[in-house]
């Protein structure tokens, strides 16, 4: 049975690790730098324009946001890096992300978003290393592919695979604008949650 993500709904937002709910369903977590397009991709994936708040200002996701669709929890973690916020707030985000991953949860799949237009950033490399070390199942979603030609996107995919030391099979070229790679991501989510 194909995933039905069309009835997605916002569940709750949590600002501290202690307040995170116990997992009762398969979970798919989204991680990435502040301006990588996490909310846009999540909205495209769940077929809703404004489910996750999209902002021109990076760093709008300041809490751990839970969405639910077809019996799966979609967990939007705060972006890391870039955002213009205080060091204290950045530390709170970092604590939220590491706190989430240190809990006993189902971790069916982690979707790590990386901007396809850039070389791998040190924060991206750190996150991928963390996922590998902790043996968490993950896929790298290369975002903003609509900004590149198809051949340039393929070149960047190969470069990022080398830089992140990831098998290209573990990468999906995506565009929230054009819907590129969305069906493939849904397929990977379904496989991970079956």
C-alpha positions, 0 to 999 in steps of 0.5 A: 500500500502506498503511503498516504501523506495527504492527511498530514497534520501538525501535532505539537512543538517542543522547546525542551528535550524533557518535554518530547513525547514518548515515541508510539509510531515510526519516526522520520526525522529531518535535519539540516542547516538553517537555510537548507529548505527543510520546511519547504521540502517537508511541506512538499513531501506532505502535500501541504503548502503551509504545514511547516512554517517557511520563512525567508529568514533562516532559523525559523524552526526553533523547536522540535516540531512533530507532524503526523501522517499515515501513522508516521511521525515526521520530526522537524528538528531545528536547523543548525548553523547560519541563523542570526540568533544569540549564541545561547539560542544556538546552544539550545537548538544544539541541545535539542538536536543532540537530546532528541538523538540521545533518546530511546526512539524508533529512528526509522529514517533520518533525512539529512538535507544538504544544499546541492549548490554548495560544497559540503559544509563542516556542519553537514559533514559532522551530522553525517559522521554522527549518523554513521557513528550511531548507525542511524538509517539515513538518506541525504536529500540534496535540496534546491536542485531546480537552481542547477542544470541537470548535468551540474546537479549530477556533478554536484551529487558526485562531489558531495558523495565524495566529500560526505563519504556517502554512497550515491545510492543513499542520496536523492536529488530534490527540489521543493519547487518542482517536486523533483525526488519527492516520490523517491523520498516517499518510497524510502520513507515507506520502506523504512517504516514498513 
